[in-house]
Amino acid sequence: MSDKSPLIQLQNITKDYILGDGQSYQALNNISLEIDAGEFIAIVGPSGSGKSTLMHILGALDNPTLGKYLFKGKDISTYTDDQLAEIRNKEIGFVFQTFNLLSRTTVFKNVERPMMYAGVDEKKRKERVNDALELVGIAEKANNLSNKISGGQIQRVAIARAIIMNPSIILADEPTGNLDTKTSHEIMGFIKDLNEKGRTIILISHENDIAAYARRVIKLVDGKIVSDTRRK
Amino acid sequence: MEYKEIFKSAVQALRSNILRTSLTMLGIIIGITSVILIYSIGQGAVAFITNELSSFGTDYFQINPGGSQISTFAGSEALTFDDLEAIKNDASLTNIKSVAPIAMASVPVSSNEEEDELLTYGITPEVFDILRPEIIEGEFITQEQEEASERVVVLGSEVAKTFFGENSQSVGENLKINNRNFRVTGVVDSSSALAGGFINNAIYIPINVVINDILGEEKLQEIDISVHDPGSINQTIDDVENLLRDRHDLDENDENDFQIQSAQDILTTVQTITGLLTAMIAAISGISLVVGGVGVMNIMLVSVTERTKEIGLLKAIGAKQKDILTQFLVESIVMTLIGGFIGIFLGIVGAYSVSAILGIPFVVSIPAILIAVGVSTLVGIIFGLYPARKAAMLAPIDALRYE
């Protein structure tokens, strides 16, 4: 693969779910998509459009029913649970809408956790956590329990954790869904900064003003891409 | 993930629901406490009896008439002075140090004020070496007194108290035994918890006097034999047994009409009984541990369900199946191990109190503690494995979407 090959290639991805009554439901229908390194993409669409399913597949949290997912040129659609865990650990940073942090655990420990799974030694972990918390402006909360900080602070900690392994992609699923407008834009400011420093961002949102931060907007309806527009 | 971090996170998870954790541990605590307690008390009892028996020495054995111990006092005539002489005079029985005959009777004893029915030992001086009482006044029955069939008596300390009061001189006083006058020549006392009761409440007079003046017939209720080498005591016992069987004209198929018992036999019996008791309690504790283990499994399953979203999050940030499995397994092991340690502590405290109350030695058994730690860990692994596996196998997406 040359350096110019896309970071992510989805080729004819279909995802079916088997419902309780034995019927199947198609959440994604023959999706093909290429994402280059450094892009800032928003995936939008009404609820039930398949944007969460698409995010789960992009985030290596789930395997497609049909089609190929090439990540850095490698087909990971047939990877095992543990192989996908490795990809998630090293290549993808997640920021979820809710339940981002381990409660009863300090901010520091939350940010440190992915490095523990990766086997990074304690001294390096400490340095990197402190740097990341500094970057999102929350270093003074390092020893607070994560259930004792505000919603905006939680999302900042989540961002710190998402970048701690220096991943290729940040996947943010409605990261501002639970925040007030002012805090939402503050958080989006951090995400935009990360993109400007060269990181690939994939953002899922149903809010237009949040999606407006992205330079490319992919709209899904009924499991299909209905538009893929780039802003200059 | 490093084990130190896994352990810390397990303790944190358990602490966050301290009441539930404590209740879950209860089954393990009860099981381990009872194992440690019963085992320690059993060992203490064995140590106590061993001490008692060795204060009499493991270098002697006794022969009683009759095929069963019940006949000891039944007056069976299976043991005679001829038997005694035969044992004494057999040149092949080189290990025998001394042979002491005992003739027993329960006789009325009276002074001017008191009257009582007392156990009377007709003895020779050799008995002193076997009972090993402490002489607190005067002297024990002597060879001369025995040979001359003198009417002298040595009193057990309690008897002396009853007839002559505490702290007063008994030697030189007279007692009527079976309506004949006897002169008191000594007082003995035994501090042994097992035998003291007998020794201190009995009186001792020369054996010929008992046979001629009291029993009126020549019969022995006991022959005590001490040996030079306790190591070959069993050989000596066999030899004496054969000699007596010969003398009593017993055929090969006949049962013994006498009984031989050594201190070692008594100890073995006690050990068998405590061993059985310990095994029984261990079985009951085993049931408690299984029930406790099922409780642990139940709570761990609840915990996995409650923390489904947490598991999803951990998987999203890179936890592998092994990481999740280890985390939950360590939680269950930490829970049963802490339960085990509390159980060990309570068991030791309980055993200490019980031994203090019963007056037996306090024994802490290291193997029992090690086994308790091992069993606790094992219960944690066995009953934690299924919930931990269930957690590890959760699909990240199902875990994240769980409501």
Interface residues (C-beta under 8 A of the other chain):
Chain A: H56 G59 L61 D62 D81 D82 L84 A85 E86 R88 N89 K90 F94 F96 F99 N100 L101 L102 R104 T105 R113 P114 M116 Y117 A118 E122 R161 M165
Chain B: M1 E2 E5 S9 Q12 A13 S16 K309 E310 L313 L314 K315 A316 I317 G318 A319 K320 Q321 K322 D323 A395 P396 I397 L400
